[in-house]
């Protein structure tokens, strides 16, 4: 199973509050204020949809921006490891 499928499985299997907390942890780790996302931060259906429509290239683009080590740390946080 590829990284995108792992991420999608994780996001699809958690409730909205758990997803919100994980997204908050991820964006904080990236140095972004949750307030910067505005209303989108509170719209879990928007976030789920965005993740479910990601492909491997999208994930690679994110990793190239944040760096492999940070990406692994963030993914571990999302997966609860």
Backbone torsions as a table, in degrees:
resi	resn	phi	psi	omega
1	UNK	NA	135.2	-177.1
2	UNK	-84.3	171.7	-176.8
3	UNK	-59.9	-39.0	-179.1
4	UNK	-63.9	-42.7	179.1
5	UNK	-65.4	-38.7	176.4
6	UNK	-60.2	-45.6	179.9
7	UNK	-63.5	-44.8	179.8
8	UNK	-62.8	-41.1	178.3
9	UNK	-62.6	-42.2	179.2
10	UNK	-62.9	-48.6	-177.5
11	UNK	-65.4	-37.1	-178.0
12	UNK	-76.0	-16.2	-175.1
13	UNK	-100.3	0.5	-179.2
14	UNK	-111.9	156.7	179.9
15	UNK	-77.9	169.8	-174.9
16	UNK	-59.1	-42.4	-177.9
17	UNK	-67.1	-41.1	177.2
18	UNK	-63.3	-40.6	178.1
19	UNK	-63.9	-44.1	179.4
20	UNK	-59.5	-43.7	179.5
21	UNK	-64.7	-39.1	179.2
22	UNK	-68.7	-41.4	177.9
23	UNK	-63.6	-41.5	177.9
24	UNK	-60.8	-42.4	178.7
25	UNK	-64.4	-40.2	-179.7
26	UNK	-65.3	-49.6	-176.6
27	UNK	-69.2	-31.6	174.9
28	UNK	-66.0	-41.7	177.5
29	UNK	-62.3	-28.7	178.2
30	UNK	-84.1	-2.9	179.8
31	UNK	81.0	23.0	-179.0
32	UNK	-109.0	135.1	176.4
33	UNK	-76.9	135.6	175.3
34	UNK	-54.4	-30.2	178.8
35	UNK	-64.1	-25.0	-179.4
36	UNK	-66.4	-23.4	180.0
37	UNK	-86.6	-9.7	178.0
38	UNK	60.3	-141.2	-176.8
39	UNK	-66.1	-24.9	-179.5
40	UNK	-60.5	-30.2	-179.7
41	UNK	-63.7	-30.7	-179.1
42	UNK	-91.2	-5.2	-176.9
43	UNK	-98.9	89.0	-176.3
44	UNK	-66.5	-27.8	177.2
45	UNK	-67.5	-36.9	175.8
46	UNK	-63.2	-45.7	-178.9
47	UNK	-65.3	-46.4	178.2
48	UNK	-58.2	-45.1	-179.2
49	UNK	-61.9	-42.5	179.6
50	UNK	-61.5	-44.6	-179.9
51	UNK	-67.5	-43.0	-177.0
52	UNK	-66.4	-20.5	178.4
53	UNK	-96.3	4.0	178.6
54	UNK	-73.7	151.1	172.5
55	UNK	-123.0	178.4	-177.8
56	UNK	-59.1	-37.1	179.6
57	UNK	-64.7	-40.7	176.8
58	UNK	-59.6	-45.9	179.2
59	UNK	-63.4	-41.9	176.8
60	UNK	-60.4	-41.5	179.0
61	UNK	-61.4	-41.9	178.3
62	UNK	-64.6	-44.9	179.9
63	UNK	-61.3	-39.4	-179.0
64	UNK	-66.3	-27.1	178.6
65	UNK	-80.3	-45.2	-174.0
66	UNK	-91.5	-14.8	-178.4
67	UNK	91.7	149.1	-175.1
68	UNK	-62.6	-44.8	-177.9
69	UNK	-63.2	-46.4	177.8
70	UNK	-63.9	-39.9	179.9
71	UNK	-62.9	-41.5	178.5
72	UNK	-64.6	-40.6	178.1
73	UNK	-63.5	-44.2	179.4
74	UNK	-65.0	-44.6	179.8
75	UNK	-62.4	-40.9	176.5
76	UNK	-60.2	-39.6	177.9
77	UNK	-65.8	-42.1	179.6
78	UNK	-63.5	-41.0	-177.5
79	UNK	-82.9	-2.2	176.7
80	UNK	77.9	23.8	-179.1
81	UNK	-97.8	NA	NA
